Amino acid sequence: MNTPLGATVPVLDLSGFNGSDTKRQELLQQLRLSCQEVGFFYVQGHGIEPGLQTRLEEHSAHFFAADAATKMQIRMELGGK
C-alpha cells in the first residue's frame, strides 16, 4: 500500500475480523500499512448500530459547542469523576 499524499483514505472492513486467521492477518496488515503510510483510515463493517452513531455525533456536537469551563469539568485528568 503506497498511498501518495492527497490520495484517498483507506477503508478497512472489519466484518471479516472474526473469520479465519488469514483474514484477520490481512486486516491487521492493512491496518498497519494504513497507519504507517497514510495516517488515517475509515472503518466499515464494524457492527455499530446507526442509531448509536447518530447519538454519538449529537453528543459530540453538543460537547464541542460548550465553553471551555464546561469542558474542563469532565477533562481526562478527572477520569470521568
PAROTI-973499 format. One record per residue: residue number from 1; residue in one letter; x negated, y negated, z negated of N, C-alpha, C in turn. Coordinates in nm, 4 decimals. Layout:
<sevex NUM,"a",<X,Y,Z>,<X,Y,Z>,<X,Y,Z>>
...
// end
This chain:
<sevex 1,"m",<-0.0855,0.1176,0.0000>,<0.0000,0.0000,0.0000>,<-0.0892,-0.1227,0.0000>>
<sevex 2,"n",<-0.1120,-0.1799,0.1126>,<-0.1905,-0.3005,0.1247>,<-0.0964,-0.4120,0.1672>>
<sevex 3,"t",<-0.0442,-0.4850,0.0699>,<0.0570,-0.5865,0.0970>,<-0.0066,-0.7245,0.0934>>
<sevex 4,"p",<-0.0143,-0.7927,0.2063>,<-0.0748,-0.9260,0.2087>,<0.0131,-1.0284,0.1391>>
<sevex 5,"l",<-0.0501,-1.1362,0.0976>,<0.0230,-1.2451,0.0342>,<0.1344,-1.2934,0.1260>>
<sevex 6,"g",<0.2514,-1.3136,0.0702>,<0.3651,-1.3578,0.1493>,<0.4496,-1.2432,0.2019>>
<sevex 7,"a",<0.4047,-1.1201,0.1805>,<0.4812,-1.0047,0.2255>,<0.5971,-0.9798,0.1294>>
<sevex 8,"t",<0.6824,-0.8893,0.1658>,<0.7972,-0.8593,0.0815>,<0.7545,-0.7898,-0.0467>>
<sevex 9,"v",<0.8371,-0.8029,-0.1477>,<0.8124,-0.7389,-0.2766>,<0.8540,-0.5922,-0.2655>>
<sevex 10,"p",<0.7716,-0.4997,-0.3138>,<0.8064,-0.3576,-0.3064>,<0.9340,-0.3263,-0.3845>>
<sevex 11,"v",<1.0089,-0.2291,-0.3349>,<1.1306,-0.1815,-0.4016>,<1.1049,-0.0384,-0.4479>>
<sevex 12,"l",<1.1147,-0.0167,-0.5782>,<1.0929,0.1162,-0.6351>,<1.2273,0.1768,-0.6722>>
<sevex 13,"d",<1.2514,0.2987,-0.6261>,<1.3769,0.3687,-0.6525>,<1.3548,0.4684,-0.7652>>
<sevex 14,"l",<1.4148,0.4410,-0.8811>,<1.3969,0.5265,-0.9986>,<1.4883,0.6480,-1.0000>>
<sevex 15,"s",<1.5773,0.6599,-0.9035>,<1.6745,0.7691,-0.9070>,<1.6085,0.9064,-0.9024>>
<sevex 16,"g",<1.4904,0.9178,-0.8477>,<1.4218,1.0470,-0.8415>,<1.3248,1.0710,-0.9544>>
<sevex 17,"f",<1.3211,0.9803,-1.0527>,<1.2211,0.9921,-1.1591>,<1.2368,1.1192,-1.2410>>
<sevex 18,"n",<1.3587,1.1635,-1.2618>,<1.3811,1.2852,-1.3403>,<1.3773,1.4106,-1.2535>>
<sevex 19,"g",<1.3304,1.3958,-1.1322>,<1.3205,1.5088,-1.0403>,<1.1925,1.5870,-1.0634>>
<sevex 20,"s",<1.1349,1.6305,-0.9570>,<1.0144,1.7133,-0.9641>,<0.8940,1.6308,-1.0099>>
<sevex 21,"d",<0.7911,1.7024,-1.0532>,<0.6671,1.6363,-1.0918>,<0.6076,1.5602,-0.9739>>
<sevex 22,"t",<0.6221,1.6147,-0.8542>,<0.5694,1.5491,-0.7347>,<0.6384,1.4155,-0.7118>>
<sevex 23,"k",<0.7714,1.4132,-0.7223>,<0.8473,1.2881,-0.7061>,<0.8070,1.1858,-0.8119>>
<sevex 24,"r",<0.7922,1.2338,-0.9334>,<0.7556,1.1445,-1.0436>,<0.6155,1.0852,-1.0197>>
<sevex 25,"q",<0.5225,1.1679,-0.9765>,<0.3866,1.1204,-0.9490>,<0.3848,1.0200,-0.8335>>
<sevex 26,"e",<0.4673,1.0436,-0.7315>,<0.4772,0.9496,-0.6191>,<0.5288,0.8141,-0.6674>>
<sevex 27,"l",<0.6311,0.8175,-0.7516>,<0.6876,0.6934,-0.8039>,<0.5854,0.6198,-0.8897>>
<sevex 28,"l",<0.5145,0.6923,-0.9742>,<0.4145,0.6286,-1.0594>,<0.3019,0.5681,-0.9762>>
<sevex 29,"q",<0.2646,0.6342,-0.8686>,<0.1626,0.5795,-0.7793>,<0.2131,0.4510,-0.7123>>
<sevex 30,"q",<0.3396,0.4514,-0.6689>,<0.3991,0.3307,-0.6100>,<0.4020,0.2170,-0.7120>>
<sevex 31,"l",<0.4368,0.2502,-0.8352>,<0.4403,0.1505,-0.9419>,<0.3012,0.0928,-0.9651>>
<sevex 32,"r",<0.2018,0.1784,-0.9763>,<0.0641,0.1350,-0.9988>,<0.0176,0.0407,-0.8861>>
<sevex 33,"l",<0.0394,0.0836,-0.7626>,<-0.0038,0.0023,-0.6489>,<0.0721,-0.1294,-0.6404>>
<sevex 34,"s",<0.2013,-0.1251,-0.6717>,<0.2812,-0.2483,-0.6699>,<0.2259,-0.3491,-0.7692>>
<sevex 35,"c",<0.1913,-0.3016,-0.8870>,<0.1379,-0.3905,-0.9901>,<-0.0008,-0.4420,-0.9533>>
<sevex 36,"q",<-0.0851,-0.3545,-0.9019>,<-0.2226,-0.3924,-0.8702>,<-0.2326,-0.4818,-0.7473>>
<sevex 37,"e",<-0.1555,-0.4515,-0.6449>,<-0.1739,-0.5200,-0.5176>,<-0.0772,-0.6358,-0.4935>>
<sevex 38,"v",<0.0413,-0.6287,-0.5535>,<0.1406,-0.7331,-0.5311>,<0.1666,-0.8108,-0.6604>>
<sevex 39,"g",<0.1787,-0.7392,-0.7700>,<0.2031,-0.8029,-0.8986>,<0.3500,-0.8092,-0.9374>>
<sevex 40,"f",<0.4368,-0.7694,-0.8465>,<0.5806,-0.7709,-0.8706>,<0.6435,-0.6513,-0.8011>>
<sevex 41,"f",<0.7636,-0.6165,-0.8445>,<0.8399,-0.5133,-0.7752>,<0.9857,-0.5242,-0.8156>>
<sevex 42,"y",<1.0723,-0.4775,-0.7275>,<1.2149,-0.4639,-0.7569>,<1.2396,-0.3194,-0.7959>>
<sevex 43,"v",<1.3429,-0.2983,-0.8774>,<1.3802,-0.1639,-0.9184>,<1.5238,-0.1378,-0.8773>>
<sevex 44,"q",<1.5462,-0.0232,-0.8162>,<1.6822,0.0206,-0.7857>,<1.6959,0.1649,-0.8317>>
<sevex 45,"g",<1.8188,0.2124,-0.8362>,<1.8427,0.3493,-0.8795>,<1.8147,0.3708,-1.0270>>
<sevex 46,"h",<1.8258,0.2644,-1.1068>,<1.7943,0.2705,-1.2498>,<1.9115,0.3178,-1.3344>>
<sevex 47,"g",<2.0320,0.3166,-1.2800>,<2.1483,0.3659,-1.3532>,<2.2094,0.2662,-1.4502>>
<sevex 48,"i",<2.1629,0.1436,-1.4511>,<2.2214,0.0419,-1.5394>,<2.3503,-0.0081,-1.4759>>
<sevex 49,"e",<2.4574,-0.0066,-1.5532>,<2.5881,-0.0447,-1.5017>,<2.5901,-0.1925,-1.4609>>
<sevex 50,"p",<2.6557,-0.2248,-1.3500>,<2.6637,-0.3642,-1.3037>,<2.7207,-0.4592,-1.4083>>
<sevex 51,"g",<2.8171,-0.4141,-1.4868>,<2.8747,-0.4999,-1.5908>,<2.7718,-0.5401,-1.6950>>
<sevex 52,"l",<2.6837,-0.4496,-1.7303>,<2.5773,-0.4799,-1.8261>,<2.4790,-0.5792,-1.7646>>
<sevex 53,"q",<2.4473,-0.5607,-1.6375>,<2.3588,-0.6551,-1.5693>,<2.4199,-0.7952,-1.5676>>
<sevex 54,"t",<2.5484,-0.8029,-1.5424>,<2.6175,-0.9320,-1.5397>,<2.6111,-0.9994,-1.6760>>
<sevex 55,"r",<2.6369,-0.9226,-1.7820>,<2.6321,-0.9792,-1.9175>,<2.4909,-1.0272,-1.9513>>
<sevex 56,"l",<2.3892,-0.9521,-1.9088>,<2.2511,-0.9931,-1.9327>,<2.2214,-1.1257,-1.8637>>
<sevex 57,"e",<2.2656,-1.1390,-1.7398>,<2.2443,-1.2641,-1.6666>,<2.3151,-1.3802,-1.7357>>
<sevex 58,"e",<2.4366,-1.3560,-1.7838>,<2.5122,-1.4613,-1.8515>,<2.4433,-1.5040,-1.9810>>
<sevex 59,"h",<2.3996,-1.4057,-2.0598>,<2.3319,-1.4373,-2.1863>,<2.1977,-1.5047,-2.1611>>
<sevex 60,"s",<2.1278,-1.4635,-2.0569>,<2.0002,-1.5271,-2.0227>,<2.0211,-1.6725,-1.9852>>
<sevex 61,"a",<2.1218,-1.6985,-1.9041>,<2.1509,-1.8367,-1.8637>,<2.1853,-1.9217,-1.9858>>
<sevex 62,"h",<2.2635,-1.8654,-2.0767>,<2.3012,-1.9363,-2.1990>,<2.1767,-1.9677,-2.2826>>
<sevex 63,"f",<2.0889,-1.8691,-2.2977>,<1.9670,-1.8888,-2.3760>,<1.8790,-1.9977,-2.3153>>
<sevex 64,"f",<1.8525,-1.9887,-2.1857>,<1.7610,-2.0833,-2.1232>,<1.8198,-2.2240,-2.1121>>
<sevex 65,"a",<1.9514,-2.2366,-2.1251>,<2.0146,-2.3684,-2.1253>,<2.0083,-2.4337,-2.2636>>
<sevex 66,"a",<1.9747,-2.3555,-2.3658>,<1.9708,-2.4075,-2.5026>,<1.8493,-2.4982,-2.5222>>
<sevex 67,"d",<1.8581,-2.5832,-2.6248>,<1.7438,-2.6699,-2.6556>,<1.6348,-2.5886,-2.7264>>
<sevex 68,"a",<1.5157,-2.6465,-2.7341>,<1.4005,-2.5767,-2.7899>,<1.4228,-2.5351,-2.9352>>
<sevex 69,"a",<1.4869,-2.6187,-3.0151>,<1.5095,-2.5870,-3.1565>,<1.5954,-2.4617,-3.1710>>
<sevex 70,"t",<1.6959,-2.4493,-3.0875>,<1.7822,-2.3315,-3.0913>,<1.7039,-2.2067,-3.0510>>
<sevex 71,"k",<1.6237,-2.2179,-2.9472>,<1.5428,-2.1041,-2.9020>,<1.4440,-2.0614,-3.0104>>
<sevex 72,"m",<1.3866,-2.1585,-3.0799>,<1.2874,-2.1259,-3.1827>,<1.3481,-2.0496,-3.3001>>
<sevex 73,"q",<1.4778,-2.0573,-3.3173>,<1.5437,-1.9842,-3.4261>,<1.5373,-1.8333,-3.4045>>
<sevex 74,"i",<1.5170,-1.7914,-3.2814>,<1.5120,-1.6466,-3.2537>,<1.3798,-1.6080,-3.1858>>
<sevex 75,"r",<1.2746,-1.6850,-3.2097>,<1.1456,-1.6583,-3.1456>,<1.0914,-1.5208,-3.1853>>
<sevex 76,"m",<1.0033,-1.4704,-3.1034>,<0.9492,-1.3358,-3.1196>,<0.8791,-1.3168,-3.2552>>
<sevex 77,"e",<0.8157,-1.4188,-3.3059>,<0.7459,-1.4090,-3.4347>,<0.8392,-1.3645,-3.5464>>
<sevex 78,"l",<0.9664,-1.3987,-3.5335>,<1.0639,-1.3626,-3.6361>,<1.1150,-1.2198,-3.6166>>
<sevex 79,"g",<1.0852,-1.1610,-3.5046>,<1.1236,-1.0234,-3.4808>,<1.2740,-1.0001,-3.4875>>
<sevex 80,"g",<1.3525,-1.0974,-3.4466>,<1.4964,-1.0831,-3.4483>,<1.5594,-1.0995,-3.5845>>
<sevex 81,"k",<1.4828,-1.1473,-3.6831>,<1.5340,-1.1610,-3.8197>,<1.6138,-1.2878,-3.8356>>
// end
